[in-house]
Amino acid sequence: MTVTRAQPGRNASPRTARAINDRLALRLLQDEGPLTAAQLKELTGMSRPSVADLVERLQDSGLIEVVGESGAARRGPNARVYGIVADRAHVAGLDVRVDSIGVEIADLLGRTVARADLAVSTDADPARTIESGIGLLLGAVGDRPLHTVAFGAPGLINPVTGRLSTTGELPAWHGDLVDEVRNRLGVPVLLENEVNLAAVAEQRVRGAAAGDTFVLLWIGGGVGAALVLEGRLRRGNSGGAGEVGFLPISLTGRLPTSTNCDDGFHGLAGSRAVCDLARAHGLSVDGCDAAAAAEAVRVGTPAFLDELAARIAVGAAAVCAVLDPGQVVLAGEVGSAGGSDLASRVAATLSRLSPLRTEVRPTAVPGGPILRGAVITAMDSAQNALFAPAG
């Protein structure tokens, strides 16, 4: 691991310098795992007395503890191995879909300790759904200390109010559930577009470089995109960056409207369109949801996959013509099911449509990327709050 040495600056106060060094040490313990004081000294470039003071401060703050000993003798202060107290607080990630709610509880190092899911019928009573969602969350949390909750939901997140502005026919109870959790739990509650959270997970799990640029193209029940430009997630002026379902690309020749993207790219590559295309190629498909579309891709014929790839490539070409990201990641139920085979087919078509050199790759997070992204977002927020002990 390449480490940036602690350099507080000449004018930094002693308290600020200590806080900077503490954050660096905690980040090292998070990324590298348990370390001895000697290893912290080597990685931070700090003096032995400074490291000793740092370790004492972090222990007194309840942030780190002795987790073992190392070395041949395995005794004495120099042999002690320090690690983060990961269960001091827990975080929750929620994936709120049209037909389901998923919850994942993790410790401060992002390790999953509980998961739960709830199916939601299309005719479910909104008030009862909200109560069931809160019950699902509280049941998964149990008696663990909860610090931060992060939601992933479809739709636009208003950058000013932080509230969910749904588009199309998305249920209104999504935003009400977020508000109710905020009111009842009394902990920080974050809200993010679900495809953006998938990109957060992709970036962290893949270990993307700090300045990496890529577009995550979500192909599932609907279609969407997340933009990571020079290492930063970009949401746009109104929170709508990546709403590619509304791209005016369709089979019908008609145009989408501001409230309906069936005549946009969504109608070309969403799950219903994928299932219809599979049937046209003689495949037996039961249903038209994301799971059915993903299964069709897994058992699909080469001709079916080629035509599907061509449709996806049209949307990817439109995005690349504007952003030139260099990398397109295929995610979502369909993108994940297609794996490297579908990605290579999309890349071949894209190379014929666009003069821009663009790598197309399958997602590195094939299972539960939205929940994982929500947990990472909540974990980072909790760490920022907790890993800043007073000097």
C-alpha positions in Angstrom: 0.0 0.0 0.0 1.3 3.5 -0.9 0.9 5.7 2.2 0.8 9.5 2.2 2.8 10.6 5.2 1.2 12.7 7.9 2.0 16.3 7.0 -0.1 18.6 9.1 1.6 21.8 7.9 3.7 24.4 9.8 0.7 26.4 11.0 -1.4 23.5 12.2 -2.2 23.6 15.9 -1.1 20.6 18.0 -4.7 19.5 18.2 -5.2 19.6 14.4 -1.9 17.8 13.9 -3.0 15.1 16.3 -6.4 14.7 14.6 -4.7 14.4 11.2 -2.3 11.7 12.5 -5.1 9.9 14.2 -7.2 9.8 11.0 -4.2 8.5 9.1 -3.5 5.7 11.7 -7.2 4.7 11.7 -7.3 4.6 7.9 -4.2 2.3 7.9 -5.8 0.0 10.5 -8.9 -0.1 8.3 -7.1 -0.8 5.1 -4.2 -3.0 6.3 -5.8 -4.7 9.3 -4.3 -4.9 12.8 -0.8 -3.4 13.2 1.9 -3.1 15.9 3.1 0.3 17.1 6.3 -0.3 15.1 4.4 -0.9 11.9 2.4 2.3 12.5 5.6 4.2 13.0 7.0 2.8 9.7 3.9 3.5 7.7 3.2 7.0 9.1 6.7 8.3 9.4 5.9 9.5 12.9 8.3 9.3 15.8 8.1 6.5 18.4 6.8 8.9 21.2 4.2 10.3 18.8 3.0 6.9 17.9 2.8 5.9 21.6 0.7 9.0 22.3 -1.5 8.3 19.3 -2.1 4.7 20.4 -3.0 5.8 23.9 -5.4 8.4 22.6 -7.2 6.0 20.3 -7.5 3.4 23.0 -8.9 5.9 25.5 -11.4 7.0 22.8 -12.6 3.4 22.5 -11.6 3.3 18.8 -8.8 0.7 18.9 -7.9 -2.1 21.2 -5.2 -4.8 21.6 -6.2 -7.7 19.4 -3.2 -9.9 19.8 0.6 -10.1 20.0 3.3 -10.7 17.4 7.0 -11.6 17.3 9.0 -14.4 18.7 8.6 -13.4 22.3 5.0 -12.5 22.0 5.0 -10.3 25.1 5.6 -6.7 26.1 4.3 -3.4 24.6 6.2 -3.8 21.4 4.5 -7.1 20.6 1.0 -5.7 21.0 -1.1 -5.7 17.8 -3.8 -3.0 17.6 -7.1 -3.2 15.7 -10.2 -1.1 15.2 -13.1 -1.7 17.6 -15.4 -2.6 14.7 -18.5 -3.3 16.8 -18.4 0.0 18.6 -21.1 1.1 16.2 -23.0 -0.4 13.3 -24.4 0.9 10.0 -27.4 0.0 7.9 -27.8 -0.1 4.1 -31.3 -0.3 2.5 -32.1 -1.2 -1.1 -35.7 0.1 -1.7 -37.2 -1.2 -4.9 -40.7 -1.1 -6.4 -41.4 -4.7 -5.2 -39.0 -5.2 -2.3 -37.0 -3.8 0.5 -33.5 -5.2 1.4 -31.6 -4.4 4.5 -27.9 -5.1 5.4 -26.3 -4.4 8.8 -22.5 -4.1 9.0 -19.9 -3.1 11.5 -17.5 -0.2 11.2 -15.2 -2.2 8.9 -18.1 -3.0 6.6 -18.4 -6.6 7.6 -22.0 -7.9 7.2 -23.6 -9.1 10.4 -27.2 -9.4 9.3 -29.4 -9.3 6.2 -33.1 -9.3 5.7 -35.5 -8.9 2.8 -39.2 -8.0 2.4 -41.3 -8.5 -0.7 -43.8 -5.7 -1.5 -46.8 -6.3 -3.6 -47.9 -3.7 -6.1 -51.2 -3.2 -4.4 -49.8 -3.1 -0.8 -51.1 -0.4 1.5 -48.4 2.3 1.7 -48.7 2.9 5.4 -48.4 -0.8 6.1 -45.5 -1.1 3.8 -43.7 1.7 5.7 -44.4 0.0 9.1 -43.1 -3.3 7.7 -40.0 -1.7 6.3 -39.2 -0.1 9.7 -39.9 -3.4 11.4 -37.5 -5.1 8.9 -34.8 -2.6 9.7 -35.2 -2.7 13.5 -35.3 -6.5 13.4 -32.1 -6.7 11.5 -30.4 -4.2 13.8 -31.5 -5.9 17.0 -29.7 -4.6 20.0 -26.6 -3.4 18.1 -25.7 0.3 18.4 -26.7 1.9 15.2 -24.8 5.0 13.9 -25.9 5.7 10.3 -28.4 4.5 7.8 -28.1 4.8 4.0 -30.9 4.3 1.6 -30.7 3.5 -2.1 -33.9 4.2 -4.1 -34.8 4.8 -7.8 -35.5 8.3 -8.8 -33.9 11.7 -8.4 -32.5 12.9 -5.1 -33.0 16.7 -4.8 -29.5 18.1 -4.1 -31.0 21.0 -2.1 -33.6 19.2 0.1 -32.1 15.7 0.1 -35.5 14.3 -0.6 -36.5 11.8 -3.2 -38.3 13.1 -6.3 -39.8 10.0 -8.0 -40.1 9.8 -11.7 -42.6 7.8 -13.8 -44.7 5.4 -11.8 -42.5 4.8 -8.8 -44.4 4.5 -5.5 -44.6 7.5 -3.2 -44.0 5.4 -0.1 -40.3 5.3 -0.9 -39.7 8.9 0.2 -42.2 8.5 3.1 -40.2 5.5 4.4 -37.0 7.5 4.4 -38.7 10.4 6.3 -40.2 8.0 8.8 -36.9 6.3 9.5 -35.3 9.8 10.1 -38.1 10.7 12.5 -38.0 7.5 14.5 -34.4 6.4 14.8 -32.7 9.7 15.5 -29.5 8.8 13.6 -28.1 10.2 10.4 -30.0 8.9 7.4 -28.5 9.3 4.0 -30.4 8.9 0.7 -28.8 8.1 -2.7 -30.0 7.0 -6.1 -29.6 3.2 -6.2 -27.5 3.1 -9.4 -25.1 5.6 -7.9 -24.7 3.3 -4.9 -23.9 0.4 -7.3 -21.1 2.6 -8.7 -19.8 3.3 -5.2 -19.6 -0.4 -4.6 -18.0 -1.0 -8.0 -15.3 1.7 -7.3 -14.5 0.3 -3.8 -14.6 -3.4 -4.6 -12.6 -3.1 -7.8 -10.1 -0.9 -6.1 -10.3 1.8 -8.8 -7.5 4.3 -8.9 -8.2 7.7 -7.3 -8.6 9.4 -10.7 -10.5 6.6 -12.4 -13.3 7.6 -14.8 -16.1 5.1 -15.7 -19.8 4.9 -16.5 -21.8 2.1 -14.8 -24.6 1.1 -17.0 -27.4 -0.6 -15.1 -29.5 -3.0 -17.2 -32.2 -4.6 -15.1 -35.9 -4.0 -14.4 -35.1 -0.5 -15.8 -32.0 1.1 -17.2 -29.9 3.8 -15.6 -26.3 5.0 -15.4 -23.9 6.3 -12.8 -21.1 8.6 -13.7 -17.7 8.4 -11.9 -15.5 11.1 -13.4 -11.9 11.5 -12.2 -12.8 9.4 -9.1 -15.8 11.4 -8.1 -19.5 10.4 -8.3 -21.3 13.1 -10.4 -25.0 13.6 -9.7 -25.7 16.6 -12.0 -27.5 19.9 -11.4 -30.8 18.4 -10.3 -29.6 14.9 -9.2 -30.6 13.4 -12.5 -27.2 12.6 -14.1 -27.4 9.1 -15.5 -31.2 9.0 -16.2 -30.5 7.2 -19.5 -33.8 5.5 -19.6 -35.1 8.8 -21.0 -32.7 8.8 -23.9 -34.8 9.2 -27.1 -33.9 5.8 -28.5 -36.7 3.4 -29.1 -38.1 0.7 -31.4 -41.3 2.6 -32.0 -39.9 5.8 -33.3 -41.9 7.7 -30.6 -40.3 9.9 -28.0 -40.3 9.5 -24.2 -42.1 12.0 -22.0 -41.0 13.6 -18.7 -43.0 11.1 -16.8 -42.7 7.9 -19.0 -39.6 6.4 -20.5 -41.3 3.4 -22.2 -40.5 5.1 -25.6 -36.9 5.8 -24.5 -33.9 3.6 -23.9 -35.8 2.0 -21.1 -38.2 0.5 -23.6 -35.3 -0.8 -25.6 -33.2 -2.5 -23.0 -35.3 -2.8 -19.8 -36.4 -6.2 -18.5 -39.8 -6.2 -20.4 -38.0 -5.5 -23.7 -35.3 -8.1 -22.9 -38.0 -10.8 -22.3 -39.9 -9.9 -25.4 -36.7 -10.1 -27.4 -35.9 -13.5 -25.9 -39.3 -14.8 -26.9 -38.8 -13.5 -30.4 -35.7 -15.7 -30.5 -37.7 -18.8 -29.5 -36.7 -18.8 -25.8 -39.2 -19.8 -23.2 -39.4 -16.9 -20.7 -41.7 -16.9 -17.6 -42.6 -13.3 -16.7 -41.1 -10.0 -17.7 -39.3 -8.8 -14.5 -35.6 -8.4 -14.0 -35.2 -12.0 -12.7 -36.8 -13.4 -15.8 -34.7 -11.2 -18.1 -31.5 -12.3 -16.3 -32.4 -15.9 -16.7 -33.1 -15.4 -20.4 -29.6 -13.9 -20.8 -28.0 -16.8 -18.9 -29.6 -19.4 -21.3 -29.7 -17.1 -24.4 -28.7 -18.1 -27.9 -25.8 -16.3 -29.6 -28.2 -14.6 -31.9 -30.3 -13.3 -29.0 -27.3 -12.1 -27.1 -25.9 -10.3 -30.2 -29.2 -8.4 -30.7 -29.4 -7.5 -27.0 -25.8 -6.4 -27.1 -26.5 -4.2 -30.1 -29.4 -2.5 -28.2 -27.2 -1.9 -25.1 -24.4 -0.6 -27.3 -26.7 2.1 -28.8 -27.3 3.5 -25.3 -23.6 3.2 -24.4 -22.6 5.0 -27.5 -24.8 7.9 -26.7 -23.3 8.2 -23.2 -19.7 7.8 -24.5 -20.2 10.5 -27.2 -20.9 13.0 -24.5 -18.5 11.8 -21.7 -15.8 9.7 -23.3 -15.3 7.8 -20.1 -13.0 5.2 -21.5 -14.7 2.5 -19.4 -18.3 1.2 -19.4 -19.3 -1.3 -16.6 -22.3 -3.5 -17.3 -24.3 -4.0 -14.0 -27.9 -4.7 -13.0 -29.6 -8.1 -13.2 -29.2 -8.4 -16.9 -25.7 -6.9 -17.1 -24.5 -9.1 -14.3 -26.1 -12.3 -15.8 -24.4 -11.6 -19.1 -21.0 -11.4 -17.6 -17.9 -11.1 -19.8 -19.7 -12.7 -22.8 -22.3 -10.0 -23.0 -19.7 -7.3 -22.3 -17.5 -8.5 -25.2 -20.5 -8.4 -27.5 -21.4 -4.9 -26.4 -17.8 -3.8 -26.9 -17.6 -5.2 -30.4 -20.8 -3.3 -31.5 -19.7 -0.2 -29.6 -16.4 -0.1 -31.5 -18.4 0.0 -34.8 -20.7 2.8 -33.5 -18.1 5.1 -31.9 -14.6 6.2 -32.8 -13.8 6.5 -29.0 -11.7 3.8 -27.4 -13.9 2.4 -24.7 -13.4 -0.7 -22.6 -16.6 -2.6 -21.7 -16.4 -4.9 -18.7 -18.8 -6.8 -16.4 -19.4 -5.6 -12.9 -17.0 -6.7 -10.1 -20.0 -6.8 -7.7 -22.4 -9.3 -9.2 -24.5 -9.8 -6.0 -26.2 -7.1 -4.0 -24.3 -4.0 -5.3 -26.9 -1.5 -4.2 -26.9 -2.8 -0.6 -23.1 -3.0 -0.6 -22.9 0.6 -1.9 -25.3 1.7 0.8 -23.3 0.0 3.5 -20.0 1.6 2.2 -21.7 5.0 2.1 -23.0 4.7 5.6 -19.7 3.2 6.8 -17.7 6.1 5.4 -20.0 8.6 7.0 -19.8 6.9 10.4 -16.1 6.7 10.2 -15.8 10.3 9.3 -17.8 11.1 12.4 -16.2 8.6 14.8 -12.6 8.5 13.5 -11.9 12.1 14.5 -11.2 11.9 18.2 -10.6 15.2 20.0 -7.0 15.9 20.7 
